[in-house]
């Protein structure tokens, strides 16, 4: 403690000041660390932290306060985890901190605190976090090898005053499963290396360790730390009765503890009560319904157990006696003088306190009475008793490196670089690779570039190489290279591309589908749906949709995002038969997501959908129904909610619902600016009507007349609005081979590219598009690269596609020739709307069964 001379205003001796500080809550002590450096050093010292913990324990024994609970739950978007503090004093739960990099529904069971610290396990990706909830300090441990089954616990070494994380896991070696054990010591990066190290004593019996892992995995039971040892309860795979495997934190060696003198079952679990190892025995399946608690005598390893408590649940409420599938003893509060209470949690995330003196039970917490949304019954409990502590959470070497001024500057630079450049920087070192591949950096990168991007961006998808099925060329580069770059490399089949979803696109052919990040070149071949291989050629009445550049005819594919597990999801609708005379059809619907790695069937939509791809908005897919099939010729919207795994139907705008059987008018859905939109295409008027849904109401947002641009005529094209520039409001229109920008204010259209003919060879240096109409009016607004990044330079720069000069190459490729070609003809490249992103998924399948 600093001397009184250093604090002129202070008149208390150092000893008395320390006693005052020891009685303050952790929140106040954290503020006092900012007084000066000497106070920060003293309040952070191991000696003061130990004294504060002892003082908190002594006060709790003298006058026990109502138990506080630590509750872990996913956030509303399922993409992060919130840590709550709950108490019987009120139904509300207070958020203490939020972990953005941890997916709440894949967090493992929450073990009891170890001297103020907690260990969290995130299964996707495999990662361990040590946190002090009271001080809001969190550290993510270095990556560890993925394993089909693992169990980890946090312990304290009193000899060195260090915390250790112990990980027991299965390892596959030459088609055999071996059990390994690794430890990580917090705060010793300088002495022993910032990494997981094999346990000094090894694993004595792989079969016995596998029995412990099996019980921990099946019943979601983390190991229990008591008196310097972690304890696992074993399944009876080795012997008929269960045994207990222990691990010494100090010696890093395994041992054995004999169980109580009865035949145990999977309804038993270990718990620490008053510094003793105890076993809770759930006998609700018998009559009477009893919960027994047996205590291991101090220092005994030979199986000297005594029955301490026998709780008659038949006299309690029916909720705890019958309904919960899982009942766990969380701990004990109070003492013999004030009255002990056994705290019991259930799978329904209710907590009950059983008074050992009176034998009565009261409910002290129920998630249904709070503002939390975590109400599903689960086999793993996500709550524990909470006690404040100043125990430090030492950061890893990597965390300290990236938190330095130089590290922060490097991160800010990487966040602003193109994705292709950032991918190359992963080879600098393993530390850079882990940063770039981390979910936090990936998410921050996507958000950063959404703010930086000056408008929607286009790439051209062309024929790939032996290493990758497709190549992706930014529009600016494609314009500068011209058609010579694609000569002799035409696509071999029709290609349809989805709109981007968090940086990924689906690129599909008639028989194959790929999940692609066009910025980095990452791709994954989605398993095939056998139903999509049907090549039956059915005759469809002319409604303007058949053979469009956006449809495959017999399969319909959409890309979205599953908020439950924070993964991309692809949905496939495959038609095996369409009979437009009888209005009969046969089809299947299936989904794919990375956690399953294969297609699995789901129920079919309530109505047949047309050939246009679905729109994805906020976790929901939307299709326009097909008026040529099914029971009615009225058009409605079919919706599939990913999280709910259910369908709904939504009425269309009245102008769209009535289908025109002569093919003059057809409707489809799309997403614009995060909103569901319906597009009505009137080929006779050459007009697009765009309706937006806002507050469950349909309002007409835009009317686009295309009479002045025959190469965008609705009589020979499907014209899809891809996006709206948030800065100038221009609408990007695409026919599948031509892309242009429509100004709804000036009612002008500016062509960006026309694949297969946009680069005819001219005598001048400037490559220009063929002019389609003398009626084209260039926009008065400067057409610079500020809106379509990488597309154009300026009105005086090189590579500009000026509307006034399009007639220079009119003889090379006419508009009539473009319109005469089939929309489904194989081309050298197809346009793709993309987002700058680092998104990718690991190739290795991870275990994700913690819900």
C-alpha positions in Angstrom: 0.0 0.0 0.0 1.4 3.5 -0.8 2.6 5.5 2.2 0.6 8.3 3.6 3.1 10.8 2.4 2.3 9.9 -1.1 -1.3 10.8 -0.4 -1.5 14.2 1.3 -5.3 14.0 1.7 -5.1 10.6 3.4 -4.8 10.5 7.2 -5.4 6.7 7.8 -2.6 4.3 8.2 -1.9 1.8 5.4 -3.3 -1.2 7.4 -6.6 0.5 8.1 -6.9 1.7 4.5 -6.3 -1.9 3.4 -9.1 -3.1 5.7 -11.4 -0.5 4.2 -10.6 -1.6 0.7 -11.1 -5.3 1.5 -14.7 -4.6 2.4 -15.5 -3.0 -0.9 -17.2 -4.9 -3.8 -15.1 -5.8 -6.9 -16.8 -3.1 -9.0 -15.6 -0.4 -6.7 -12.1 -1.8 -6.4 -11.7 -1.8 -10.2 -12.5 1.9 -10.2 -9.9 2.6 -7.5 -7.2 1.0 -9.6 -7.4 4.2 -11.7 -6.4 6.4 -8.7 -2.6 6.0 -9.4 -0.1 3.4 -10.4 0.7 2.4 -6.8 -3.0 1.7 -6.0 -3.3 -0.2 -9.3 -0.3 -2.4 -8.4 -1.5 -3.0 -4.8 -5.1 -3.8 -5.7 -3.9 -6.2 -8.5 -1.4 -8.0 -6.3 -1.8 -11.7 -5.5 -1.7 -10.9 -1.8 -4.6 -8.4 -1.9 -6.6 -10.7 -4.2 -6.2 -13.6 -1.7 -7.1 -11.4 1.3 -10.2 -10.1 -0.5 -11.4 -13.6 -1.4 -10.9 -14.7 2.2 -12.8 -11.7 3.5 -15.7 -12.4 1.1 -15.8 -16.1 2.4 -15.7 -15.0 6.0 -18.5 -12.5 5.6 -20.6 -15.1 3.8 -20.2 -17.6 6.7 -21.0 -14.9 9.3 -24.1 -13.6 7.6 -24.9 -15.6 4.4 -26.5 -13.6 1.7 -29.0 -14.9 -0.8 -27.2 -17.1 -3.4 -26.2 -15.4 -6.6 -26.3 -17.3 -9.8 -24.2 -17.1 -13.0 -26.3 -17.9 -16.1 -25.0 -18.3 -19.6 -27.3 -17.8 -22.6 -27.2 -17.0 -26.2 -28.2 -13.6 -27.5 -31.2 -12.9 -29.7 -29.2 -13.5 -32.9 -27.5 -16.6 -31.6 -24.1 -15.2 -32.7 -22.8 -14.4 -29.2 -23.0 -15.4 -25.6 -24.2 -13.3 -22.7 -23.3 -13.8 -19.1 -26.0 -12.9 -16.6 -26.1 -12.4 -12.9 -29.3 -13.6 -11.2 -30.5 -13.5 -7.6 -33.7 -14.3 -5.8 -34.3 -10.7 -5.0 -35.8 -10.0 -8.4 -37.0 -11.7 -11.5 -34.7 -9.7 -13.9 -31.3 -10.9 -15.0 -28.5 -8.4 -15.3 -26.1 -8.7 -18.2 -22.5 -8.6 -16.9 -20.6 -9.1 -20.2 -21.1 -10.4 -23.7 -18.7 -12.6 -25.7 -19.2 -11.8 -29.3 -16.9 -14.6 -30.5 -18.7 -17.4 -28.6 -21.9 -18.9 -30.1 -24.3 -19.3 -27.2 -26.1 -22.4 -28.4 -22.8 -24.3 -28.8 -21.4 -23.5 -25.3 -20.7 -26.6 -23.2 -22.0 -27.2 -19.7 -21.0 -24.6 -17.1 -18.9 -25.9 -14.3 -18.6 -24.5 -10.8 -16.2 -21.5 -10.4 -12.7 -22.3 -9.4 -11.5 -19.6 -7.0 -13.4 -16.9 -8.9 -12.6 -18.1 -12.5 -14.9 -19.9 -14.9 -14.1 -22.0 -17.9 -16.3 -21.9 -21.0 -16.1 -24.3 -24.0 -17.2 -23.3 -27.5 -17.7 -26.2 -29.8 -17.7 -24.2 -33.0 -14.9 -23.7 -33.4 -13.2 -25.7 -30.7 -12.1 -23.0 -28.3 -11.7 -22.5 -24.5 -12.2 -19.3 -22.6 -11.2 -18.5 -19.1 -13.1 -15.5 -17.6 -13.6 -13.7 -14.3 -17.1 -12.5 -14.5 -16.7 -10.0 -11.7 -13.9 -8.1 -13.3 -15.1 -8.8 -16.9 -11.7 -10.1 -17.8 -11.6 -12.8 -20.5 -8.9 -14.7 -22.3 -9.1 -17.2 -25.1 -6.7 -20.0 -24.8 -4.5 -21.0 -27.8 -6.1 -23.3 -30.3 -6.0 -27.0 -29.6 -6.6 -30.0 -31.9 -10.1 -30.9 -32.7 -11.3 -34.2 -31.2 -14.5 -36.3 -31.6 -14.9 -36.3 -27.8 -13.3 -34.2 -25.1 -13.8 -32.9 -21.5 -11.9 -30.1 -19.8 -11.7 -28.6 -16.3 -10.1 -25.7 -14.5 -8.0 -26.2 -11.4 -5.6 -24.3 -9.1 -2.1 -25.3 -8.1 -1.5 -24.1 -4.5 2.2 -24.8 -4.8 2.8 -22.3 -7.6 -0.4 -20.2 -7.2 -1.3 -20.9 -10.9 -4.4 -21.9 -12.6 -4.4 -24.8 -15.0 -6.8 -26.0 -17.7 -6.8 -29.8 -18.1 -8.1 -31.2 -21.3 -8.8 -35.0 -21.7 -9.7 -36.0 -25.3 -9.8 -38.8 -27.8 -7.2 -38.8 -30.5 -7.4 -40.9 -33.7 -4.1 -42.6 -34.7 -3.9 -45.2 -37.4 -7.7 -46.0 -37.2 -7.4 -46.4 -33.4 -8.8 -44.1 -30.7 -6.3 -43.2 -28.1 -6.9 -41.0 -25.0 -4.6 -38.0 -24.4 -4.3 -35.3 -21.8 -3.0 -31.8 -22.2 -2.6 -28.9 -19.8 -2.4 -25.2 -20.2 -1.0 -23.0 -17.4 -2.4 -19.5 -17.3 0.1 -16.7 -17.1 3.4 -18.6 -17.8 3.9 -17.8 -21.5 7.4 -16.6 -20.8 8.5 -19.6 -18.9 6.9 -22.7 -20.4 5.6 -21.5 -23.7 2.2 -20.2 -24.6 0.8 -23.6 -25.6 -0.9 -26.8 -24.6 1.6 -29.3 -23.2 1.1 -33.1 -22.5 0.4 -34.0 -18.9 3.6 -35.0 -17.1 2.1 -38.3 -15.9 0.4 -39.3 -19.1 -2.8 -41.3 -19.3 -2.5 -44.5 -17.3 -5.4 -46.5 -18.9 -6.9 -45.5 -22.2 -9.9 -47.7 -21.7 -10.6 -46.2 -18.2 -10.1 -42.6 -19.6 -12.6 -43.4 -22.4 -15.1 -44.5 -19.8 -14.7 -41.1 -18.1 -15.0 -39.3 -21.4 -18.1 -41.2 -22.3 -19.9 -40.3 -19.1 -18.8 -36.6 -19.4 -20.1 -36.5 -23.0 -23.4 -38.4 -22.6 -24.5 -36.7 -19.4 -22.9 -33.3 -20.1 -20.9 -33.5 -16.9 -17.7 -31.4 -16.5 -15.0 -32.6 -14.1 -15.3 -31.4 -10.5 -12.3 -29.6 -8.8 -11.8 -30.4 -5.1 -8.7 -29.9 -3.0 -6.2 -29.8 -5.8 -7.7 -32.6 -7.9 -10.1 -32.8 -10.9 -12.5 -35.7 -10.7 -14.4 -37.5 -13.5 -17.1 -40.1 -12.9 -16.7 -43.1 -15.2 -19.3 -45.1 -17.1 -19.3 -48.9 -16.2 -17.4 -49.9 -19.3 -14.4 -51.4 -17.5 -16.2 -52.8 -14.4 -19.8 -53.2 -13.3 -19.6 -50.5 -10.7 -18.6 -46.9 -11.5 -15.3 -45.5 -10.3 -13.9 -42.0 -10.1 -10.8 -40.9 -12.0 -8.8 -38.1 -10.4 -6.1 -35.8 -11.8 -3.6 -34.0 -9.6 -3.1 -30.4 -10.7 0.3 -30.2 -9.0 1.8 -33.5 -10.1 -0.2 -33.7 -13.4 -0.8 -37.4 -12.7 -4.0 -39.5 -12.7 -5.3 -41.6 -9.8 -8.5 -43.4 -8.7 -11.1 -42.9 -6.0 -13.5 -45.7 -5.0 -17.2 -44.8 -5.3 -19.8 -45.0 -2.4 -20.9 -48.5 -1.3 -23.8 -48.9 -3.7 -24.3 -49.7 -7.4 -24.2 -46.4 -9.1 -26.0 -45.4 -12.3 -26.0 -42.6 -14.9 -28.3 -40.7 -12.6 -25.4 -40.0 -10.3 -23.0 -37.0 -10.5 -20.2 -35.4 -8.6 -20.3 -32.1 -6.8 -18.1 -30.1 -4.4 -19.8 -29.1 -1.1 -17.9 -27.3 1.7 -14.6 -28.4 0.3 -15.5 -32.1 0.1 -16.1 -34.3 -2.9 -19.7 -35.5 -2.9 -21.8 -37.7 -5.1 -25.5 -36.8 -5.7 -27.7 -39.9 -6.4 -31.0 -39.2 -8.2 -33.5 -41.9 -7.2 -36.6 -40.3 -8.6 -37.2 -43.4 -10.7 -37.7 -45.4 -7.5 -40.4 -45.0 -4.8 -40.2 -42.9 -2.8 -38.5 -40.2 -4.9 -35.2 -39.5 -3.2 -32.1 -37.4 -3.9 -29.2 -38.6 -1.8 -25.9 -36.8 -1.2 -22.9 -38.8 -0.1 -19.7 -37.2 1.1 -16.1 -38.5 0.8 -14.2 -38.2 4.0 -11.4 -35.7 3.9 -8.2 -37.1 2.5 -9.7 -40.6 1.8 -9.1 -42.4 -1.5 -10.2 -45.8 -0.3 -13.9 -45.1 -0.6 -14.8 -43.9 2.9 -18.1 -42.2 2.2 -21.0 -41.1 4.4 -24.6 -40.3 3.7 -25.0 -36.6 4.5 -28.3 -35.6 3.1 -31.4 -37.5 2.0 -33.9 -35.2 0.3 -37.4 -36.5 -0.1 -38.6 -35.0 -3.4 -42.0 -36.6 -3.1 -42.8 -33.9 -0.5 -41.7 -31.1 -2.8 -43.4 -29.5 -5.7 -44.3 -31.8 -8.7 -42.2 -29.6 -10.9 -38.9 -30.7 -9.4 -40.2 -34.2 -8.6 -41.5 -35.3 -12.0 -40.9 -33.0 -14.9 -37.2 -32.2 -15.3 -35.2 -34.8 -17.1 -32.0 -33.8 -15.3 -31.5 -32.6 -11.7 -28.1 -31.3 -10.6 -26.8 -30.2 -7.2 -25.0 -26.9 -7.8 -23.6 -26.3 -4.3 -24.3 -25.2 -0.8 -24.8 -21.9 0.9 -24.8 -20.9 4.6 -23.3 -22.9 7.5 -24.4 -25.0 10.5 -25.2 -21.9 12.6 -27.1 -19.9 10.0 -28.6 -22.9 8.3 -27.3 -24.7 5.2 -29.2 -24.7 2.0 -28.5 -27.2 -0.9 -28.9 -25.4 -4.2 -30.4 -27.7 -6.9 -30.7 -26.9 -10.6 -32.9 -28.6 -13.2 -32.8 -29.1 -17.0 -35.6 -26.5 -17.3 -33.1 -24.0 -15.9 -35.0 -23.6 -12.6 -33.0 -23.4 -9.3 -34.4 -24.6 -6.0 -32.9 -24.1 -2.4 -33.5 -27.0 0.0 -33.2 -26.1 3.7 -31.3 -28.8 5.5 -32.8 -27.8 8.9 -36.5 -27.5 8.0 -36.5 -29.8 5.0 -38.5 -27.3 2.9 -37.8 -26.2 -0.6 -38.2 -22.8 -2.3 -37.7 -21.8 -6.0 -35.1 -19.1 -6.2 -34.8 -18.8 -9.9 -36.7 -19.7 -13.0 -35.7 -18.7 -16.5 -39.4 -18.3 -17.5 -39.7 -15.5 -15.0 -36.8 -13.5 -16.5 -36.3 -11.5 -19.6 -34.1 -14.3 -21.1 -35.2 -16.4 -24.0 -33.4 -19.6 -22.9 -36.4 -21.8 -21.9 -35.8 -25.1 -23.7 -35.0 -28.2 -21.6 -31.4 -29.3 -22.0 -29.2 -32.0 -20.7 -26.4 -29.5 -20.0 -26.9 -26.9 -17.3 -25.7 -23.4 -18.2 -25.7 -22.0 -14.7 -23.7 -22.2 -11.5 -23.3 -20.4 -8.2 -21.5 -17.0 -8.5 -19.0 -15.5 -6.1 -17.1 -12.3 -6.7 -13.3 -12.5 -6.9 -10.4 -10.4 -8.0 -8.5 -13.4 -9.3 -6.5 -12.3 -12.4 -7.1 -13.7 -15.8 -3.7 -13.8 -17.5 -3.7 -13.0 -21.2 -1.9 -15.2 -23.7 1.1 -14.0 -25.6 -1.0 -13.5 -28.7 -3.5 -11.4 -26.9 -0.8 -9.2 -25.5 0.9 -8.9 -28.9 -2.3 -7.8 -30.7 -3.3 -5.4 -27.9 0.0 -3.5 -28.2 0.0 -0.2 -30.2 1.8 -1.9 -33.1 -0.5 -4.9 -33.0 -3.6 -2.6 -33.1 -2.2 -0.7 -36.0 -1.5 -3.9 -37.9 -5.1 -5.1 -37.3 -6.5 -1.8 -38.5 -4.4 -2.0 -41.7 -5.4 -5.6 -42.4 -9.1 -4.7 -41.9 -8.9 -2.1 -44.8 -7.0 -4.3 -47.3 -8.7 -6.3 -50.1 -9.6 -9.8 -49.1 -7.2 -11.3 -51.6 -4.3 -9.4 -50.0 -5.3 -10.3 -46.5 -5.4 -14.0 -47.5 -1.8 -13.8 -48.6 -0.8 -12.2 -45.3 -1.9 -15.4 -43.5 1.4 -17.0 -44.6 3.4 -14.4 -42.5 3.2 -16.5 -39.3 0.8 -18.7 -37.4 -0.2 -15.7 -35.2 -1.4 -13.7 -38.3 -3.1 -16.7 -39.7 -5.1 -17.2 -36.4 -6.1 -13.6 -36.4 -7.3 -13.5 -40.1 -9.2 -16.8 -39.7 -10.8 -15.8 -36.4 -14.5 -15.2 -36.4 -14.2 -11.8 -34.7 -11.8 -10.5 -37.3 -13.9 -12.0 -40.1 -17.0 -10.4 -38.8 -15.2 -7.1 -38.3 -13.8 -7.2 -41.8 -17.2 -7.7 -43.4 -18.7 -4.9 -41.4 -15.8 -2.6 -42.2 -16.0 -3.1 -45.9 -19.8 -2.7 -45.9 -19.1 0.8 -44.6 -16.2 1.4 -47.0 -17.9 0.1 -50.1 -19.2 2.8 -52.3 -21.8 0.7 -54.0 -22.7 -2.8 -55.3 -19.8 -4.7 -56.9 -19.7 -7.1 -59.8 -17.4 -9.9 -60.8 -17.4 -12.0 -63.9 -17.5 -15.8 -63.4 -15.7 -17.7 -66.1 -14.3 -21.1 -66.7 -11.8 -22.3 -64.1 -8.8 -24.5 -64.0 -8.0 -28.0 -62.8 -7.6 -26.6 -59.3 -10.9 -24.7 -59.1 -14.1 -25.0 -61.2 -14.5 -21.3 -61.8 -12.4 -18.1 -62.0 -13.6 -14.8 -60.8 -12.5 -11.5 -62.4 -13.4 -8.1 -61.0 -15.3 -6.0 -63.6 -12.6 -3.4 -63.9 -10.0 -5.9 -64.7 -12.3 -7.7 -67.1 -13.0 -4.4 -68.9 -9.3 -3.6 -69.2 -8.4 -7.1 -70.5 -11.3 -7.3 -72.9 -12.8 -10.3 -74.6 -9.3 -11.6 -75.5 -9.0 -12.8 -71.8 -11.8 -15.2 -72.3 -11.2 -16.4 -75.8 -11.1 -20.2 -75.9 -12.3 -20.4 -72.2 -16.1 -20.4 -72.6 -18.2 -21.9 -69.9 -19.1 -25.5 -70.8 -22.5 -25.3 -69.2 -25.1 -22.9 -68.0 -24.1 -21.2 -64.7 -26.5 -19.5 -62.2 -25.1 -17.4 -59.3 -26.9 -16.5 -56.1 -26.8 -13.1 -54.5 -24.1 -12.8 -51.7 -25.0 -13.8 -48.2 -22.4 -12.6 -45.6 -19.7 -12.8 -48.3 -20.5 -16.2 -49.8 -22.3 -17.1 -53.1 -23.7 -20.3 -54.5 -22.5 -21.0 -58.0 -24.6 -23.7 -59.7 -24.6 -25.7 -62.9 -27.2 -28.3 -64.0 -25.5 -31.1 -61.9 -23.2 -29.4 -59.4 -23.4 -26.6 -56.8 -20.5 -24.8 -55.1 -20.3 -22.5 -52.1 -17.8 -19.8 -53.1 -16.1 -16.8 -51.7 -15.2 -15.1 -54.9 -12.8 -12.7 -53.2 -10.5 -15.3 -51.7 -11.1 -18.2 -54.0 -12.4 -20.4 -51.2 -15.0 -22.9 -52.4 -16.7 -26.1 -51.2 -18.7 -28.5 -53.4 -22.1 -29.0 -51.9 -23.2 -32.7 -51.9 -25.4 -33.5 -54.8 -29.2 -33.8 -54.6 -30.1 -36.9 -56.7 -33.4 -35.3 -57.6 -31.6 -32.4 -59.3 -30.1 -34.7 -62.0 -33.5 -35.1 -63.7 -33.2 -33.8 -67.2 -36.8 -34.2 -68.3 -37.7 -31.5 -70.8 -41.3 -30.4 -70.1 -43.1 -27.9 -72.2 -43.9 -24.9 -70.2 -46.5 -22.3 -71.4 -44.9 -19.0 -72.2 -44.8 -16.9 -69.1 -41.4 -15.3 -69.6 -39.6 -17.3 -66.9 -38.7 -20.5 -68.7 -35.0 -20.7 -69.9 -34.2 -17.4 -68.1 -30.6 -16.8 -67.1 -31.6 -17.1 -63.4 -33.2 -20.6 -63.4 -32.2 -24.2 -64.0 -35.7 -25.3 -64.7 -35.8 -28.5 -62.7 -34.1 -27.2 -59.5 -34.4 -24.1 -57.4 -31.6 -23.1 -55.1 -31.3 -20.4 -52.4 -28.6 -19.3 -50.0 -29.3 -18.0 -46.5 -28.0 -17.9 -43.0 -29.1 -20.1 -40.0 -29.3 -17.8 -36.9 -29.3 -20.8 -34.6 -25.8 -22.1 -35.4 -24.5 -19.0 -37.3 -23.9 -21.0 -40.5 -24.8 -20.6 -44.1 -27.6 -22.8 -45.3 -28.6 -23.7 -48.9 -32.1 -24.9 -49.7 -32.8 -27.0 -52.7 -36.2 -27.6 -54.4 -36.0 -30.3 -57.1 -38.7 -31.1 -59.6 -38.9 -34.6 -61.0 -42.1 -34.0 -63.0 -44.2 -31.1 -64.2 -47.5 -31.6 -66.0 -48.9 -28.2 -66.9 -52.1 -29.7 -68.4 -53.1 -31.6 -65.3 -51.3 -29.1 -63.0 -49.6 -32.1 -61.3 -46.0 -32.2 -60.2 -43.5 -34.3 -58.2 -40.8 -32.6 -56.2 -38.5 -32.8 -53.1 -37.1 -30.2 -50.8 -33.8 -30.5 -48.9 -31.3 -28.3 -47.1 -27.5 -28.2 -46.6 -25.5 -26.6 -43.9 -21.9 -27.0 -42.9 -22.6 -28.7 -39.6 -24.2 -31.7 -41.3 -22.1 -31.7 -44.5 -24.8 -33.5 -46.4 -28.2 -32.8 -47.8 -31.1 -33.9 -45.7 -34.7 -33.7 -46.7 -37.4 -31.5 -45.2 -41.1 -31.1 -45.7 -42.1 -29.7 -49.1 -43.6 -26.2 -49.4 -47.4 -25.9 -49.2 -47.5 -24.7 -52.9 -45.3 -25.2 -55.9 -42.9 -22.4 -56.6 -41.8 -20.9 -59.9 -38.3 -21.3 -61.5 -37.0 -18.0 -60.2 -34.6 -18.3 -57.2 -35.8 -17.3 -53.7 -35.2 -14.1 -51.9 -33.5 -14.3 -48.5 -34.3 -11.7 -45.8 -33.5 -11.9 -42.1 -33.5 -15.7 -41.7 -36.4 -16.4 -44.1 -36.5 -17.7 -47.7 -39.3 -16.4 -50.0 -40.5 -17.8 -53.3 -43.3 -16.8 -55.7 -45.7 -19.6 -56.2 -46.1 -21.1 -59.7 -49.6 -20.3 -61.1 -49.2 -23.0 -63.7 -49.1 -25.7 -61.1 -51.1 -26.6 -58.0 -54.7 -25.9 -57.1 -54.9 -22.2 -57.9 -53.7 -19.7 -60.5 -53.4 -16.9 -57.9 -49.9 -15.9 -57.1 -48.8 -15.9 -53.4 -45.5 -15.8 -51.6 -44.2 -19.0 -49.9 -42.0 -18.3 -46.9 -39.7 -20.7 -45.0 -38.4 -19.6 -41.6 -35.0 -21.2 -41.0 -35.0 -21.0 -37.2 -38.6 -22.3 -36.9 -38.2 -24.8 -39.7 -41.7 -24.1 -40.9 -43.6 -22.6 -43.9 -46.0 -19.7 -44.2 -47.9 -18.1 -47.1 -48.0 -14.3 -47.6 -50.4 -12.6 -50.0 -49.0 -10.6 -52.9 -49.8 -7.1 -53.8 -53.3 -7.1 -55.5 -51.7 -6.0 -58.8 -49.5 -9.1 -58.8 -51.7 -11.8 -57.3 -53.8 -12.2 -60.5 -51.8 -14.1 -63.0 -52.0 -13.3 -66.7 -52.2 -16.5 -68.7 -51.0 -15.0 -71.9 -47.5 -14.5 -70.6 -47.7 -10.7 -70.7 -47.2 -10.3 -66.9 -45.3 -12.4 -64.5 -44.1 -11.8 -60.9 -41.1 -12.9 -58.8 -39.5 -11.9 -55.5 -36.2 -10.4 -54.7 -34.3 -8.7 -51.9 -33.4 -5.0 -52.1 -31.7 -3.1 -49.2 -32.6 -5.9 -46.8 -36.3 -5.7 -47.6 -38.6 -8.2 -49.3 -39.7 -7.0 -52.7 -42.1 -8.2 -55.4 -41.3 -7.4 -59.0 -44.1 -7.4 -61.6 -42.7 -7.6 -65.2 -45.1 -6.4 -67.9 -43.7 -7.4 -71.3 -46.3 -5.4 -73.3 -45.5 -2.2 -71.5 -41.8 -3.0 -71.1 -42.2 -2.0 -67.5 -41.0 -3.2 -64.1 -43.0 -2.5 -61.0 -41.2 -3.0 -57.7 -43.3 -3.4 -54.6 -41.7 -3.2 -51.1 -43.1 -4.8 -48.0 -43.0 -2.5 -45.0 -44.9 -3.1 -41.7 -46.8 -5.9 -43.3 -48.0 -3.6 -46.1 -47.1 -3.5 -49.8 -46.2 -0.2 -51.3 -45.1 0.5 -54.8 -41.5 1.8 -54.6 -40.3 2.1 -58.2 -41.6 1.9 -61.8 -38.9 1.2 -64.4 -39.8 1.8 -68.0 -37.4 0.0 -70.4 -38.9 1.0 -73.8 -35.9 3.2 -74.6 -33.4 0.3 -74.2 -34.4 -2.7 -76.5 -31.4 -4.8 -75.2 -33.2 -4.8 -71.8 -36.6 -5.4 -73.3 -38.9 -7.6 -71.2 -40.1 -9.3 -74.4 -36.8 -11.2 -74.7 -35.2 -10.9 -71.2 -35.9 -11.5 -67.6 -34.6 -8.3 -66.0 -33.9 -8.6 -62.2 -33.1 -5.7 -59.9 -30.0 -6.9 -58.1 -29.4 -4.0 -55.7 -29.9 -0.3 -55.0 -27.0 2.0 -54.4 -27.4 3.5 -50.9 -25.7 6.7 -51.9 -27.3 7.8 -55.2 -30.4 5.5 -55.3 -29.5 3.9 -58.7 -30.9 0.4 -59.3 -28.6 -2.3 -60.7 -30.5 -4.3 -63.4 -29.3 -7.6 -64.7 -30.5 -9.8 -67.5 -28.0 -12.6 -66.8 -25.6 -11.3 -69.5 -26.0 -7.5 -69.3 -25.7 -5.3 -66.3 -26.8 -1.7 -66.1 -27.6 1.1 -63.7 -31.0 2.7 -63.8 -31.5 6.2 -62.4 -35.1 6.4 -61.2 -34.9 10.2 -60.9 -33.4 11.0 -64.3 -35.0 7.9 -65.9 -31.7 7.0 -67.6 -29.9 3.7 -67.9 -26.2 3.3 -67.9 -24.7 0.1 -69.2 -21.9 -1.5 -67.3 -21.2 -4.6 -69.3 -22.7 -7.0 -71.8 -21.0 -10.4 -71.7 -20.2 -12.0 -75.1 -20.0 -8.8 -77.2 -19.2 -6.1 -74.8 -15.6 -5.9 -76.0 -15.5 -5.8 -79.8 -12.2 -4.8 -81.3 -12.3 -1.2 -82.5 -9.8 1.0 -84.2 -9.5 3.4 -81.3 -7.7 2.7 -78.0 -10.9 2.9 -76.0 -13.0 -0.3 -75.9 -16.7 0.5 -76.0 -20.1 -1.1 -75.9 -22.3 -1.3 -78.9 -25.0 1.3 -78.8 -28.4 -0.2 -78.5 -30.6 2.8 -79.0 -30.3 6.4 -80.2 -32.7 7.3 -77.4 -30.2 6.6 -74.7 -29.6 9.6 -72.5 -26.4 9.7 -70.4 -27.0 10.7 -66.8 -26.0 14.2 -65.8 -24.4 12.8 -62.6 -20.7 12.0 -62.9 -20.3 8.3 -63.6 -17.2 7.6 -61.6 -16.0 4.6 -59.6 -17.4 6.0 -56.4 -20.7 4.1 -56.8 -19.7 0.9 -58.6 -16.3 0.1 -57.2 -13.8 -1.0 -59.8 -16.2 -0.5 -62.7 -15.2 2.9 -64.2 -12.7 5.6 -63.6 -14.0 9.0 -64.6 -15.5 10.8 -67.5 -12.0 11.5 -68.8 -10.2 8.4 -67.6 -9.3 5.2 -69.4 -11.8 2.4 -69.6 -14.9 4.5 -69.4 -18.0 3.2 -71.1 -19.7 6.4 -72.3 -23.2 6.1 -73.6 -22.5 8.9 -76.2 -19.8 6.8 -77.9 -21.5 3.4 -78.0 -22.3 3.8 -81.7 -18.6 3.6 -82.7 -18.8 -0.2 -82.7 -22.4 -0.6 -83.7 -21.4 -2.6 -86.8 -19.5 -5.2 -84.8 -22.4 -6.5 -82.7 -25.9 -5.4 -83.1 -28.6 -5.2 -80.5 -30.8 -7.5 -82.6 -28.1 -10.2 -82.5 -27.9 -9.9 -78.7 -31.7 -10.2 -78.4 -31.9 -13.1 -80.9 -29.5 -15.2 -78.9 -31.1 -17.6 -76.4 -30.9 -16.3 -72.8 -29.7 -19.8 -71.8 -26.9 -19.9 -74.3 -23.5 -20.8 -72.9 -21.3 -17.7 -72.5 -17.7 -16.9 -71.7 -18.7 -15.4 -68.3 -21.7 -14.5 -66.2 -22.0 -11.5 -63.9 -22.1 -12.0 -60.1 -22.9 -9.6 -57.4 -20.4 -10.0 -54.5 -19.3 -8.6 -51.1 -15.7 -8.1 -49.9 -15.3 -10.8 -47.3 -13.0 -13.3 -45.7 -15.7 -15.8 -44.9 -14.9 -19.5 -45.2 -15.5 -22.7 -43.4 -12.9 -25.3 -42.2 -12.8 -28.5 -44.2 -12.9 -30.7 -41.1 -16.2 -31.7 -39.6 -16.5 -30.7 -36.0 -18.7 -32.1 -33.3 -21.7 -29.9 -32.6 -24.0 -31.7 -30.3 -24.1 -29.4 -27.2 -27.7 -28.2 -27.5 
